[in-house]
Amino acid sequence: MADDDGDSLEHRIIEIAREAAAAGKPLPGEPGLSRQLGVSRPALREVLARLEHDGLFLRRRGAGTIVNPGAFEVEVRFDQQAEFADVLAEAGYTPTLELIERSLVEIDEEDAEVLHLPPGAPALRTVKRWRADGRAALVALDIVPIPVARAEELLAADVGLFQLVRDVLGESLDWELVWPGAVAANATLSTWLEVPATTALMSLDLIGISRAGQRVYRAREYVAPGIIRSGFVRTVRS
C-alpha cells in the first residue's frame, strides 16, 4: 500500500469529512478509510491527528470519529496560511490577481521597528489586489527587506512573496505571525478596494519569520466586507 503525498492526502480526507458532515454521518473508521484512500494506517493516522488539531473532527476510541460541520463554514482561517486565489475559487468565485504597485523603497521607522532593522534599509514594496468575479476583495501591501546589490534584479523578478523570500534568503519561510484588526478605509484604501471612504475593513498585520528567527517581511492585508468570512475553530475541552 503506497503512502500518498501529505498535502494531497489531507485534501482528500477533508473532502470525505465534508461529505460526511453534509450527510450527518461520522467519518469512516481508520481501517476502512485506509482502504478507501489506498494509504498505510500510520500515514493516515498522522494526517488525522493534524486535522483533529485543526478542529475538523473529534476522535474517541471505540466511539468513532465525529465530524465538526461548523468547521466547513469558516472560509478563511486565521490559524492557517492559504493562497487567497485558492480560497476565492473554493468559495465559488472566479479569482483574478492584479499588481497595483511594485517599487524600491527605504523602510520607514514603523516598519523598521517591526522588522528589527534600521530605518532607511532597502526594501521591495508591492501592492496587489485580488478580485472575486470582478469585485475587489482583498489588497495586500508587502514590505520585503532586500540586499542593495540585488535591488534592481529583485525589482524585475515576477515572483510571489514566498518565492521572493526564498530568493533573498536561500531558504523557505517557516512561520507567520498574524494580528487581526479593523480599520476605516482611508482615501488610498477606498480607491484600491473600490469602496466608500470610512468603510469598515478587516485588516491583518503579518510578519514572516525564517527558521533562524529573522523577520523577512511585513505584510498588511485589507479585506473588503461581504465576500469571504474569516475566523478560526477552537476545540473545547470540557
N, C-alpha and C positions, 0 to 999 in steps of 0.2 A: 504494500500500500504506500503510494508516494505521498510525501508531505507537500502541501501546497505553499505557495508564497504567502507570507504572513498577511500582507495587506489585502490580497485577493481573498484569502480565506475569511478574514474579518468581514469584508464586504458581503460575502455570500451568507455568512451567519446572520449578519444584520438584516438581510433581505428575508431570510427564513423567519427571524424573530418578528419582523414587521408583519409578515403574513399571519403568523400565529397570533399576534396582538389583534389584528383586524378580525380574526375568526374567534377571538376569545378563548384560545387554547394555549396550553403550556408548550414550551419548547420540547422537541423530542429528546429522549434520554441520550447520554453520550454514546452508547453502542450503536443505536440507530442513526444518530447524527453523523457519527464517524463513517458508517457505511454509506450514507446518503451523499456525503461530501467526498468520499474516497480519500480520507486522510487518516493518519495514525491518531490514536487517542491522546498520546502525550502532546502532539501538535495542537489538536483540538482543545485540550484542556487549558493550554497556555493562552489561547485566544479567548476562550470563555471567561477565564479569570480576569483578563483585561477588560472585557466588555461588561462583566458584572461590576467591576470597579467604576466603570463609566455610568452605571445606573440603568443599563438596558434591561437587566433581569436579575432575579434573585435565585440562587441555587441552595437547596436544602437536601441533605442526604435522606433518601427514602421518600421525599416529598415532591420530586420533580423540579423543573426549572420554570419559575413564574416570570412571564414577560411583563415589563412595565410599559403599558400602552401609551402613557403620557410622555415617555421619553422621545417618541417619534413626532411629537408636536413642536419640539424645540428645533427650529430650522438652523440656527447658528448658535453654537455653544461657546461661551467664553473660555471654557476649560479645554477646548480643542482647537488646533490650528487647521484651517482648511482654505483652499483656494476659493475666493468669493465667486468666481465664474462658475465653479462646480456647484456651489450652494444654490446659485440662482437657477442653474439648469435642473437640479434635482427638485426645486420648488415649482418647476413648470414654465420658467421664463426662458426667453432667448437672450443670453448674455452677450454683451459687447464691451470691449475694453478700449479706452481712449487715453492717449498720452496728452496731457494738458501742458506740461512744462517739464523740462529737463535742463539743468544748468549747474555750473560750478559756483559754489558759494563759500563764504567764510562762516564758520559756526558762530552763532551769536551766544551771548552769555547764558541764556536759559538752556539751550541745547548743550552747551559746553559743560554746564554743571551736571546735567543728566547723564551725559556720555563720559564724564570724568576726563575731559580734555581741556586744553587751554582755549579761551576764546580766540577766534581767528584761524583755527585749524581748517584745512581744506576739506570740503565735503561735496558729495553729489546730492543735489536736491531734485526730487522727482515728484510730480503731482499726476496722479492717474484717476480716471473716473470709470466706474462700471455702470452700465445701463442694463435695465431689465425690460425687455420688449420696448426699447427706445426711451424708457423713463430713467432719469438719473437716480441711481440707487445708493451709491457709495463713492466717496472721494478719499483717497489716501495720499498723505504728504510724507515722503520718506527722506530722512537725512542720513547719509552713509559716509562716515569719515573715510578718506582715501589718501594714499601717498601722493605727494606733489608730483613726483616723477611720472606717475601713471594717470594724471588727471585727464589729459586730452584723450588718451586711449580709452579710459573707462567712460568718459562722457559719450564717446562714439559707439560704445558697445550696446547693442539692442538686447539686453537680458533683463530678467526679472530680479526682484530684490534678493532672493536667496542665492541665485546664481552669482549675482554681483558680490555678495558677501564671500562666497566660495572663491571667486576670482581674486578678491583682495587679500583674504586670509590664507587661502590654500587649504581650508578645512570647512566642514559643514557647520551649520548653526545647530546648537543643542537645546537652547531654552529661549522662551519668550515671556517677559513679564508684561502683564496687561492690567491697566487700570481703567475701568469703565466710568463714564461720566455723562454729563449732558451740557449742551451749550445752546445759546440762541444764535441763529445764523447771522453773521455779520455780512457786510456788502460782498466780500470775496466769496464766502461760502454760499451765499444766496445765488451768486452768479454760477458757481461751479455746479451746485445741486439743483439749480433752476426752481428754487422755492422762494416764497416771500421772505424778506428780511425779518428777523426775530423769530422765524420758525424754530421750534424746539427740535434739536438733533441729538441723537445718541452719539457719544464720542468714545473712542478707545485710544488710550495712550500706551504705546507698545515699545518695549526695549528688547532688542535681540542680544543674547548672551552666548559667547562661544564657550567651548569646553575649558579653555584656560581662564575663564572668568572675565574676558574682555567684552565691553559693551560695543557692539558692532553696528548698531543702527538705532535710530529713534523713528518711529512711525506714528502718525496721528491719523486716525480714520474717523470720518463723519458719515453717519448713516441717515438717509432720508426716511421720514416716517411712512408707515403704511405699506411697506413692500415685504420685508423679512422680519420675523420676530426672533429676537435673540434672548438667550437665557442659559441656564445650566441646570443639571439634575443633581440633587443631593439624596444620598441614601440615608434613611432614618433608622438608627439602631435603637429600638425600644425594648 
